[in-house]
Amino acid sequence: MRKKIFLPVLIFLLFLPAFSKNNWEIGTHYSYWTIDMISSFVEDSLTPEIEYYDPSKASLDFTSEGNNFGFELRFFPAGDKGSFSIGISYERNNFKARVDGSYKDKDDDGNDYTATAYGTLDLVPHSFNFSIRWDLWPKARVHPYIGFGFGFGQQEGILTIHSKLVTNVHGYNVVDESDESWTFDDLKDEYKKEEGKDFPVGFFPIIHFSFGIRGKIVDHLYLLAEVAVYDGMIFRGGIAYRF
């Protein structure tokens, strides 16, 4: 991972002397967003395997969110005179989905029973993103900007689910419980087993459309805030230094 981070940074540093003053900007940011990345994949390929829960009788609800922090290096080809810029960033992402569902039914003997399941899906991919941005009215102390970016991250994470079956037999409750967990590799193996082919994407694709506000604190130092579509709705704040 250190080598992956070092190489793009080294390339940028080697080209620094070739450009004039204020062509470069370095910054850091923190983001929060709601996200729905692979819920359909989990629902179709995994939930049928939960021991005490039948998704054909009631679906599982997925609610999800995420956050990340990152570092970005950005190049302005026209320096202070231009509004267009190109950037690369390293992102540390945290995705969490909550899984929850329940239903009531009768077994073959006519006994009432309640099935419940709940759990979490935690994904922690690192990613590298490439982006382009246009600052609107860049000479104003506070001005808006728009941008577009894309990137990729590795697939790492784990899904854990607790399921419970409570059956009422002649006035007494019989409880069966199960705890299960799968890594993301397990999920891909399950997909291949069910579909007869490999999982279609070997990495997490990332697409980023943004609209933000940029304000100068003092010379060379800026605050940024943006709202974006980032595989979900994202709210981001950051600080950047121009040199």
Backbone as CSV, one residue per row, in Angstrom:
resi,resn,N_x,N_y,N_z,CA_x,CA_y,CA_z,C_x,C_y,C_z
1,MET,0.827,-1.204,0.000,0.000,0.000,0.000,0.863,1.257,0.000
2,ARG,1.986,1.235,0.754,2.872,2.399,0.783,3.439,2.691,-0.598
3,LYS,3.773,1.631,-1.353,4.314,1.823,-2.689,3.269,2.448,-3.604
4,LYS,1.989,2.033,-3.456,0.928,2.584,-4.288,0.737,4.072,-4.024
5,ILE,0.890,4.485,-2.769,0.743,5.896,-2.418,1.952,6.694,-2.871
6,PHE,3.155,6.116,-2.718,4.397,6.841,-2.969,4.581,7.183,-4.444
7,LEU,4.221,6.252,-5.352,4.507,6.433,-6.768,3.830,7.653,-7.376
8,PRO,2.478,7.814,-7.238,1.874,9.015,-7.838,2.349,10.311,-7.209
9,VAL,2.626,10.307,-5.912,3.141,11.502,-5.257,4.524,11.852,-5.796
10,LEU,5.379,10.849,-5.986,6.715,11.074,-6.524,6.656,11.674,-7.920
11,ILE,5.741,11.187,-8.764,5.614,11.704,-10.128,5.275,13.191,-10.099
12,PHE,4.326,13.570,-9.213,3.969,14.984,-9.101,5.151,15.827,-8.641
13,LEU,5.883,15.342,-7.649,7.002,16.118,-7.109,8.109,16.309,-8.141
14,LEU,8.326,15.315,-8.998,9.366,15.418,-10.019,9.057,16.518,-11.037
15,PHE,7.761,16.768,-11.256,7.381,17.774,-12.234,7.148,19.157,-11.631
16,LEU,7.250,19.294,-10.324,6.996,20.577,-9.678,7.836,21.724,-10.239
17,PRO,9.163,21.535,-10.439,9.983,22.665,-10.900,9.623,23.176,-12.280
18,ALA,8.894,22.380,-13.073,8.606,22.767,-14.450,7.486,23.792,-14.561
19,PHE,6.841,24.102,-13.464,5.687,24.986,-13.530,5.901,26.215,-12.655
20,SER,5.123,27.254,-12.979,5.305,28.521,-12.276,4.569,28.522,-10.948
21,LYS,4.712,29.633,-10.239,4.122,29.803,-8.911,2.598,29.690,-8.966
22,ASN,2.020,29.112,-7.919,0.579,28.957,-7.753,-0.058,28.006,-8.768
23,ASN,0.735,27.120,-9.332,0.171,26.074,-10.186,-0.334,24.876,-9.387
24,TRP,0.053,24.800,-8.115,-0.220,23.582,-7.355,-1.011,23.872,-6.088
25,GLU,-1.748,22.866,-5.673,-2.527,22.962,-4.436,-2.523,21.595,-3.755
26,ILE,-2.300,21.590,-2.472,-2.353,20.364,-1.699,-3.402,20.548,-0.599
27,GLY,-4.188,19.508,-0.343,-5.258,19.662,0.629,-5.667,18.353,1.265
28,THR,-6.506,18.472,2.268,-7.071,17.308,2.942,-8.557,17.551,3.153
29,HIS,-9.340,16.478,3.283,-10.783,16.634,3.417,-11.377,15.476,4.199
30,TYR,-12.587,15.714,4.688,-13.364,14.687,5.385,-14.771,14.702,4.803
31,SER,-15.364,13.515,4.635,-16.666,13.420,3.987,-17.594,12.479,4.734
32,TYR,-18.883,12.746,4.571,-19.928,11.853,5.076,-20.967,11.697,3.978
33,TRP,-21.455,10.464,3.774,-22.486,10.296,2.768,-23.369,9.099,3.071
34,THR,-24.561,9.111,2.446,-25.425,7.940,2.432,-25.088,7.171,1.169
35,ILE,-25.078,5.856,1.239,-24.563,5.069,0.126,-25.299,3.745,0.024
36,ASP,-25.495,3.263,-1.184,-26.184,1.998,-1.433,-25.431,1.274,-2.537
37,MET,-24.316,0.664,-2.177,-23.402,0.143,-3.185,-23.771,-1.247,-3.701
38,ILE,-23.990,-2.210,-2.805,-24.137,-3.589,-3.242,-25.305,-4.287,-2.571
39,SER,-26.330,-3.535,-2.165,-27.440,-4.159,-1.445,-28.151,-5.198,-2.304
40,SER,-28.365,-4.916,-3.609,-29.057,-5.885,-4.461,-28.232,-7.157,-4.618
41,PHE,-26.894,-6.990,-4.707,-26.014,-8.151,-4.802,-26.114,-9.016,-3.552
42,VAL,-26.110,-8.390,-2.377,-26.218,-9.133,-1.122,-27.583,-9.802,-1.014
43,GLU,-28.637,-9.067,-1.372,-29.977,-9.622,-1.285,-30.142,-10.841,-2.181
44,ASP,-29.644,-10.763,-3.421,-29.835,-11.850,-4.383,-28.935,-13.053,-4.117
45,SER,-27.683,-12.796,-3.702,-26.701,-13.869,-3.638,-26.453,-14.421,-2.245
46,LEU,-26.741,-13.628,-1.208,-26.345,-14.059,0.125,-27.509,-14.375,1.055
47,THR,-28.516,-13.516,1.086,-29.571,-13.711,2.085,-30.262,-15.072,2.010
48,PRO,-30.353,-15.724,0.848,-30.937,-17.076,0.869,-30.150,-18.070,1.722
49,GLU,-28.887,-17.743,2.048,-28.052,-18.653,2.829,-28.188,-18.456,4.334
50,ILE,-28.908,-17.425,4.793,-29.057,-17.199,6.237,-29.870,-18.333,6.838
51,GLU,-29.407,-18.862,7.944,-29.948,-20.129,8.444,-31.398,-20.044,8.877
52,TYR,-31.773,-19.004,9.628,-33.124,-18.958,10.181,-33.984,-17.849,9.580
53,TYR,-33.687,-17.484,8.356,-34.448,-16.399,7.730,-34.685,-16.738,6.271
54,ASP,-35.931,-16.625,5.825,-36.301,-16.936,4.443,-36.663,-15.638,3.722
55,PRO,-35.786,-15.115,2.857,-36.064,-13.829,2.201,-37.230,-13.886,1.223
56,SER,-37.712,-15.084,0.876,-38.884,-15.168,0.002,-40.160,-14.787,0.756
57,LYS,-40.112,-14.816,2.096,-41.281,-14.472,2.901,-41.259,-13.005,3.340
58,ALA,-40.093,-12.429,3.455,-39.966,-11.006,3.775,-38.536,-10.583,3.475
59,SER,-38.372,-9.471,2.769,-37.030,-9.018,2.407,-36.335,-8.394,3.606
60,LEU,-35.031,-8.335,3.523,-34.238,-7.624,4.522,-34.096,-6.168,4.097
61,ASP,-34.191,-5.255,5.038,-34.002,-3.839,4.755,-32.534,-3.463,4.934
62,PHE,-32.012,-2.691,3.971,-30.633,-2.212,4.032,-30.647,-0.699,4.213
63,THR,-30.020,-0.201,5.246,-29.775,1.230,5.398,-28.268,1.413,5.493
64,SER,-27.734,2.361,4.783,-26.285,2.436,4.682,-25.786,3.867,4.730
65,GLU,-24.537,4.013,5.132,-23.879,5.305,5.209,-22.376,5.083,5.121
66,GLY,-21.643,6.160,4.999,-20.193,6.017,4.914,-19.499,7.317,5.257
67,ASN,-18.200,7.231,5.440,-17.380,8.422,5.612,-15.995,8.135,5.072
68,ASN,-15.274,9.169,4.798,-13.897,8.969,4.361,-13.070,10.208,4.678
69,PHE,-11.777,10.035,4.654,-10.879,11.180,4.687,-9.814,10.952,3.630
70,GLY,-9.278,12.028,3.105,-8.340,11.879,2.010,-7.380,13.044,1.884
71,PHE,-6.390,12.849,1.024,-5.385,13.862,0.714,-5.354,14.038,-0.796
72,GLU,-5.251,15.288,-1.241,-5.327,15.570,-2.667,-4.202,16.496,-3.102
73,LEU,-3.682,16.236,-4.293,-2.717,17.110,-4.943,-3.332,17.551,-6.263
74,ARG,-3.402,18.880,-6.478,-4.127,19.424,-7.628,-3.227,20.368,-8.426
75,PHE,-3.352,20.304,-9.755,-2.541,21.106,-10.664,-3.426,22.047,-11.473
76,PHE,-3.067,23.340,-11.481,-3.762,24.372,-12.245,-2.864,24.752,-13.433
77,PRO,-3.159,24.292,-14.651,-2.267,24.546,-15.795,-2.008,26.019,-16.056
78,ALA,-3.001,26.871,-15.831,-2.838,28.304,-16.112,-2.482,29.109,-14.870
79,GLY,-2.178,28.455,-13.774,-1.811,29.163,-12.563,-2.955,30.011,-12.024
80,ASP,-2.624,31.215,-11.539,-3.631,32.107,-10.969,-4.661,32.574,-11.985
81,LYS,-4.316,32.529,-13.264,-5.205,33.068,-14.290,-6.284,32.082,-14.722
82,GLY,-6.126,30.828,-14.375,-7.051,29.820,-14.871,-8.014,29.309,-13.818
83,SER,-9.109,28.733,-14.299,-10.112,28.152,-13.409,-10.118,26.632,-13.468
84,PHE,-9.465,26.066,-14.463,-9.466,24.618,-14.663,-8.319,23.973,-13.887
85,SER,-8.594,22.811,-13.276,-7.544,22.095,-12.548,-7.762,20.589,-12.637
86,ILE,-6.669,19.857,-12.412,-6.665,18.394,-12.427,-6.086,17.924,-11.101
87,GLY,-6.711,16.921,-10.490,-6.220,16.455,-9.199,-6.210,14.940,-9.071
88,ILE,-5.352,14.445,-8.187,-5.399,13.044,-7.780,-5.497,13.031,-6.257
89,SER,-6.181,12.029,-5.740,-6.347,11.947,-4.292,-6.262,10.507,-3.829
90,TYR,-5.820,10.355,-2.606,-5.863,9.071,-1.918,-6.971,9.148,-0.878
91,GLU,-7.858,8.155,-0.854,-9.018,8.164,0.029,-9.016,6.918,0.919
92,ARG,-9.320,7.137,2.185,-9.544,6.033,3.131,-11.033,6.005,3.417
93,ASN,-11.730,4.986,2.897,-13.182,4.921,2.932,-13.684,3.959,3.994
94,ASN,-14.829,4.286,4.565,-15.508,3.403,5.515,-16.984,3.336,5.128
95,PHE,-17.430,2.154,4.720,-18.824,1.956,4.340,-19.472,1.028,5.359
96,LYS,-20.640,1.387,5.835,-21.353,0.531,6.782,-22.819,0.446,6.395
97,ALA,-23.318,-0.779,6.253,-24.734,-1.008,5.988,-25.335,-1.780,7.155
98,ARG,-26.535,-1.391,7.554,-27.275,-2.109,8.589,-28.355,-2.954,7.926
99,VAL,-28.432,-4.192,8.336,-29.350,-5.160,7.750,-30.372,-5.541,8.813
100,ASP,-31.658,-5.512,8.443,-32.680,-5.787,9.453,-33.951,-6.299,8.778
101,GLY,-34.593,-7.297,9.386,-35.846,-7.807,8.851,-36.517,-8.773,9.808
102,SER,-37.837,-8.932,9.679,-38.573,-9.888,10.504,-39.892,-10.231,9.834
103,TYR,-40.454,-11.377,10.195,-41.771,-11.774,9.700,-42.329,-12.874,10.608
104,LYS,-43.647,-13.072,10.501,-44.328,-14.125,11.264,-44.980,-15.096,10.294
105,ASP,-45.014,-16.396,10.681,-45.581,-17.424,9.806,-45.956,-18.640,10.645
106,LYS,-46.358,-19.716,9.995,-46.661,-20.983,10.664,-45.803,-22.078,10.061
107,ASP,-45.371,-23.025,10.896,-44.616,-24.149,10.372,-45.566,-25.241,9.883
108,ASP,-45.004,-26.362,9.438,-45.819,-27.442,8.872,-46.773,-28.061,9.890
109,ASP,-46.469,-27.905,11.180,-47.334,-28.450,12.231,-48.364,-27.433,12.719
110,GLY,-48.401,-26.253,12.109,-49.372,-25.250,12.506,-48.935,-24.370,13.651
111,ASN,-47.689,-24.479,14.081,-47.185,-23.640,15.174,-46.810,-22.250,14.656
112,ASP,-47.144,-21.226,15.421,-46.742,-19.873,15.069,-45.244,-19.684,15.321
113,TYR,-44.592,-18.946,14.433,-43.186,-18.632,14.681,-42.855,-17.244,14.139
114,THR,-41.808,-16.665,14.710,-41.295,-15.355,14.290,-39.826,-15.505,13.925
115,ALA,-39.482,-15.047,12.733,-38.089,-15.081,12.282,-37.560,-13.654,12.211
116,THR,-36.367,-13.434,12.738,-35.730,-12.115,12.674,-34.275,-12.272,12.238
117,ALA,-33.758,-11.229,11.648,-32.340,-11.209,11.272,-31.851,-9.763,11.320
118,TYR,-30.632,-9.591,11.784,-30.041,-8.258,11.773,-28.522,-8.419,11.701
119,GLY,-27.868,-7.413,11.199,-26.415,-7.490,11.091,-25.840,-6.238,10.467
120,THR,-24.573,-6.300,10.139,-23.865,-5.164,9.546,-22.980,-5.638,8.399
121,LEU,-22.810,-4.762,7.441,-21.870,-4.964,6.349,-20.845,-3.848,6.430
122,ASP,-19.604,-4.185,6.722,-18.530,-3.202,6.863,-17.530,-3.366,5.728
123,LEU,-17.323,-2.290,4.969,-16.343,-2.284,3.887,-15.352,-1.163,4.149
124,VAL,-14.071,-1.446,3.962,-13.039,-0.450,4.273,-12.021,-0.325,3.130
125,PRO,-12.485,-0.019,1.922,-11.533,0.059,0.807,-10.715,1.348,0.805
126,HIS,-9.448,1.231,0.453,-8.630,2.386,0.091,-8.883,2.656,-1.393
127,SER,-8.777,3.895,-1.819,-8.997,4.185,-3.234,-8.122,5.338,-3.693
128,PHE,-7.913,5.385,-5.012,-7.243,6.502,-5.667,-8.214,7.104,-6.669
129,ASN,-8.358,8.427,-6.632,-9.315,9.118,-7.491,-8.609,10.142,-8.370
130,PHE,-9.140,10.300,-9.567,-8.700,11.337,-10.496,-9.881,12.283,-10.703
131,SER,-9.642,13.591,-10.689,-10.754,14.528,-10.827,-10.353,15.743,-11.640
132,ILE,-11.345,16.356,-12.262,-11.165,17.638,-12.942,-12.167,18.612,-12.321
133,ARG,-11.796,19.903,-12.268,-12.618,20.895,-11.585,-12.542,22.238,-12.297
134,TRP,-13.650,22.955,-12.249,-13.704,24.314,-12.791,-14.134,25.254,-11.673
135,ASP,-13.271,26.197,-11.308,-13.623,27.239,-10.349,-14.329,28.356,-11.102
136,LEU,-15.539,28.710,-10.670,-16.310,29.770,-11.308,-15.986,31.097,-10.622
137,TRP,-15.633,32.097,-11.409,-15.197,33.401,-10.893,-14.069,33.217,-9.866
138,PRO,-12.958,32.616,-10.278,-11.899,32.226,-9.335,-11.218,33.396,-8.631
139,LYS,-11.325,34.631,-9.172,-10.668,35.759,-8.512,-11.454,36.282,-7.314
140,ALA,-12.715,35.874,-7.202,-13.519,36.288,-6.052,-13.021,35.569,-4.798
141,ARG,-13.094,36.249,-3.672,-12.603,35.662,-2.429,-13.389,34.398,-2.056
142,VAL,-14.683,34.411,-2.301,-15.534,33.238,-2.123,-16.215,32.963,-3.459
143,HIS,-16.083,31.753,-3.985,-16.652,31.458,-5.291,-17.039,29.979,-5.379
144,PRO,-17.973,29.655,-6.266,-18.388,28.258,-6.425,-17.470,27.511,-7.395
145,TYR,-17.600,26.200,-7.382,-16.888,25.361,-8.350,-17.730,24.129,-8.653
146,ILE,-17.448,23.514,-9.798,-18.078,22.255,-10.184,-16.972,21.282,-10.562
147,GLY,-17.236,19.993,-10.418,-16.199,19.022,-10.715,-16.751,17.657,-11.059
148,PHE,-15.862,16.843,-11.605,-16.176,15.465,-11.956,-14.943,14.617,-11.687
149,GLY,-15.150,13.415,-11.160,-14.015,12.544,-10.902,-14.401,11.081,-10.959
150,PHE,-13.395,10.237,-10.988,-13.620,8.797,-10.952,-12.404,8.135,-10.301
151,GLY,-12.569,6.920,-9.874,-11.468,6.205,-9.234,-11.822,4.756,-8.991
152,PHE,-10.990,4.096,-8.212,-11.220,2.690,-7.910,-10.615,2.365,-6.556
153,GLY,-11.185,1.363,-5.904,-10.682,0.896,-4.620,-10.744,-0.610,-4.541
154,GLN,-9.955,-1.186,-3.671,-9.956,-2.638,-3.534,-11.165,-3.094,-2.738
155,GLN,-11.552,-4.335,-2.933,-12.737,-4.881,-2.272,-12.320,-5.614,-0.998
156,GLU,-12.559,-4.984,0.130,-12.268,-5.592,1.420,-13.413,-5.292,2.365
157,GLY,-13.813,-6.285,3.147,-14.874,-6.043,4.107,-15.447,-7.342,4.640
158,ILE,-16.419,-7.220,5.538,-17.016,-8.392,6.156,-18.493,-8.124,6.457
159,LEU,-19.305,-9.141,6.259,-20.728,-9.087,6.579,-21.001,-10.042,7.736
160,THR,-21.649,-9.566,8.787,-22.034,-10.410,9.921,-23.543,-10.301,10.106
161,ILE,-24.202,-11.441,10.321,-25.652,-11.465,10.501,-26.016,-12.416,11.639
162,HIS,-26.889,-11.937,12.507,-27.456,-12.756,13.585,-28.913,-13.034,13.225
163,SER,-29.297,-14.296,13.176,-30.676,-14.659,12.866,-31.266,-15.462,14.018
164,LYS,-32.585,-15.320,14.200,-33.257,-15.993,15.315,-34.632,-16.464,14.880
165,LEU,-34.995,-17.662,15.317,-36.299,-18.241,15.040,-36.952,-18.593,16.373
166,VAL,-38.099,-17.974,16.657,-38.846,-18.230,17.895,-40.155,-18.921,17.524
167,THR,-40.295,-20.174,17.918,-41.487,-20.967,17.593,-42.309,-21.216,18.852
168,ASN,-43.606,-20.926,18.760,-44.508,-21.155,19.886,-45.139,-22.544,19.742
169,VAL,-44.731,-23.451,20.602,-45.221,-24.834,20.566,-46.021,-25.097,21.840
170,HIS,-47.358,-25.196,21.673,-48.252,-25.458,22.812,-48.016,-24.464,23.959
171,GLY,-47.869,-23.197,23.631,-47.715,-22.167,24.649,-46.304,-21.933,25.125
172,TYR,-45.339,-22.686,24.614,-43.941,-22.510,25.012,-43.129,-22.023,23.805
173,ASN,-42.187,-21.124,24.069,-41.330,-20.608,23.010,-40.056,-21.431,22.892
174,VAL,-39.787,-21.875,21.673,-38.539,-22.582,21.363,-37.687,-21.635,20.517
175,VAL,-36.476,-21.342,20.974,-35.630,-20.342,20.326,-34.420,-21.012,19.680
176,ASP,-34.211,-20.729,18.400,-33.011,-21.157,17.681,-32.313,-19.906,17.156
177,GLU,-31.002,-19.816,17.375,-30.247,-18.642,16.959,-28.984,-19.049,16.200
178,SER,-28.519,-18.141,15.352,-27.319,-18.414,14.566,-26.566,-17.119,14.308
179,ASP,-25.250,-17.186,14.395,-24.373,-16.073,14.031,-23.506,-16.517,12.856
180,GLU,-23.528,-15.727,11.792,-22.781,-16.065,10.582,-22.011,-14.843,10.100
181,SER,-20.916,-15.090,9.416,-20.135,-13.987,8.850,-19.500,-14.434,7.538
182,TRP,-19.343,-13.469,6.636,-18.739,-13.709,5.338,-17.799,-12.556,5.010
183,THR,-16.633,-12.866,4.466,-15.766,-11.828,3.925,-16.271,-11.460,2.540
184,PHE,-15.738,-10.382,1.979,-16.168,-10.005,0.631,-15.749,-11.059,-0.388
185,ASP,-14.634,-11.750,-0.144,-14.245,-12.853,-1.029,-15.290,-13.962,-0.983
186,ASP,-15.861,-14.215,0.209,-16.934,-15.211,0.320,-18.143,-14.787,-0.511
187,LEU,-18.462,-13.488,-0.477,-19.593,-12.989,-1.250,-19.367,-13.200,-2.741
188,LYS,-18.139,-12.944,-3.199,-17.843,-13.134,-4.618,-17.890,-14.610,-4.993
189,ASP,-17.420,-15.484,-4.092,-17.503,-16.923,-4.353,-18.958,-17.367,-4.444
190,GLU,-19.799,-16.794,-3.571,-21.218,-17.143,-3.594,-21.868,-16.669,-4.892
191,TYR,-21.460,-15.474,-5.348,-21.968,-14.958,-6.618,-21.593,-15.897,-7.763
192,LYS,-20.345,-16.350,-7.771,-19.902,-17.251,-8.830,-20.661,-18.568,-8.781
193,LYS,-20.933,-19.051,-7.571,-21.682,-20.303,-7.407,-23.106,-20.152,-7.927
194,GLU,-23.745,-19.018,-7.623,-25.132,-18.805,-8.015,-25.268,-18.459,-9.498
195,GLU,-24.353,-17.617,-9.999,-24.481,-17.111,-11.357,-23.666,-17.895,-12.386
196,GLY,-22.714,-18.707,-11.921,-21.875,-19.468,-12.843,-20.807,-18.644,-13.523
197,LYS,-20.487,-17.470,-12.976,-19.451,-16.608,-13.553,-18.870,-15.744,-12.454
198,ASP,-17.692,-15.148,-12.743,-17.032,-14.316,-11.753,-17.814,-13.033,-11.512
199,PHE,-17.615,-12.469,-10.307,-18.201,-11.170,-9.993,-17.728,-10.171,-11.041
200,PRO,-18.642,-9.381,-11.641,-18.290,-8.596,-12.830,-17.225,-7.530,-12.638
201,VAL,-17.017,-7.049,-11.416,-16.033,-5.984,-11.191,-15.059,-6.428,-10.107
202,GLY,-13.748,-6.319,-10.386,-12.739,-6.739,-9.429,-12.309,-5.647,-8.478
203,PHE,-12.966,-4.490,-8.541,-12.641,-3.368,-7.665,-13.907,-2.543,-7.477
204,PHE,-13.884,-1.627,-6.520,-15.006,-0.723,-6.323,-14.871,0.458,-7.272
205,PRO,-15.798,0.621,-8.218,-15.761,1.821,-9.060,-16.308,3.013,-8.286
206,ILE,-15.720,4.163,-8.499,-16.122,5.388,-7.807,-16.364,6.478,-8.845
207,ILE,-17.522,7.102,-8.789,-17.871,8.212,-9.672,-18.284,9.398,-8.812
208,HIS,-17.829,10.574,-9.172,-17.955,11.730,-8.282,-18.337,12.962,-9.091
209,PHE,-19.580,13.467,-8.917,-20.012,14.743,-9.481,-20.180,15.711,-8.315
210,SER,-19.595,16.885,-8.403,-19.602,17.760,-7.224,-19.953,19.202,-7.570
211,PHE,-20.544,19.875,-6.581,-20.756,21.319,-6.622,-20.341,21.853,-5.262
212,GLY,-19.456,22.859,-5.244,-18.939,23.318,-3.968,-18.692,24.811,-3.905
213,ILE,-18.298,25.242,-2.735,-17.931,26.631,-2.457,-16.501,26.649,-1.928
214,ARG,-15.723,27.611,-2.442,-14.315,27.727,-2.051,-14.075,29.152,-1.545
215,GLY,-13.499,29.274,-0.360,-13.262,30.595,0.198,-11.840,30.764,0.696
216,LYS,-11.270,31.946,0.438,-9.898,32.228,0.864,-9.894,32.695,2.317
217,ILE,-9.076,32.043,3.154,-8.908,32.458,4.545,-7.861,33.557,4.616
218,VAL,-6.660,33.239,4.151,-5.557,34.178,3.973,-4.907,33.806,2.653
219,ASP,-3.909,34.561,2.230,-3.226,34.235,0.983,-2.754,32.786,0.981
220,HIS,-3.121,32.061,-0.070,-2.711,30.676,-0.332,-3.489,29.629,0.468
221,LEU,-4.300,30.047,1.434,-4.997,29.065,2.269,-6.506,29.186,2.051
222,TYR,-7.167,28.034,1.767,-8.576,28.034,1.395,-9.358,26.992,2.190
223,LEU,-10.636,27.294,2.412,-11.595,26.331,2.935,-12.538,25.934,1.807
224,LEU,-12.941,24.656,1.794,-13.832,24.164,0.756,-14.978,23.382,1.398
225,ALA,-16.165,23.512,0.805,-17.326,22.727,1.222,-18.091,22.338,-0.033
226,GLU,-18.554,21.095,-0.109,-19.243,20.668,-1.313,-20.313,19.616,-1.021
227,VAL,-21.249,19.558,-1.949,-22.250,18.501,-1.986,-22.050,17.775,-3.303
228,ALA,-22.105,16.439,-3.268,-21.793,15.703,-4.479,-22.545,14.381,-4.520
229,VAL,-22.578,13.820,-5.714,-23.024,12.438,-5.901,-21.760,11.600,-5.974
230,TYR,-21.600,10.681,-5.035,-20.355,9.928,-4.885,-20.743,8.489,-4.549
231,ASP,-21.362,7.774,-5.547,-22.005,6.498,-5.273,-23.017,6.670,-4.143
232,GLY,-23.651,7.828,-4.068,-24.546,8.215,-2.983,-24.419,9.722,-2.798
233,MET,-25.157,10.309,-1.875,-25.055,11.739,-1.602,-23.960,11.975,-0.568
234,ILE,-23.049,12.904,-0.893,-21.900,13.143,-0.031,-21.859,14.607,0.401
235,PHE,-21.408,14.831,1.618,-21.190,16.170,2.166,-19.735,16.223,2.611
236,ARG,-18.988,17.166,2.062,-17.534,17.172,2.260,-17.045,18.547,2.683
237,GLY,-16.088,18.565,3.589,-15.406,19.781,3.970,-13.909,19.572,3.895
238,GLY,-13.154,20.613,3.557,-11.724,20.445,3.417,-10.960,21.753,3.548
239,ILE,-9.653,21.638,3.570,-8.762,22.785,3.622,-7.640,22.537,2.624
240,ALA,-7.211,23.596,1.931,-6.197,23.438,0.886,-5.211,24.593,0.923
241,TYR,-3.980,24.294,0.527,-2.916,25.297,0.463,-2.412,25.393,-0.972
242,ARG,-2.387,26.594,-1.537,-1.967,26.848,-2.925,-0.525,27.339,-2.924
243,PHE,0.285,26.751,-3.835,1.682,27.189,-3.940,2.175,27.122,-5.372
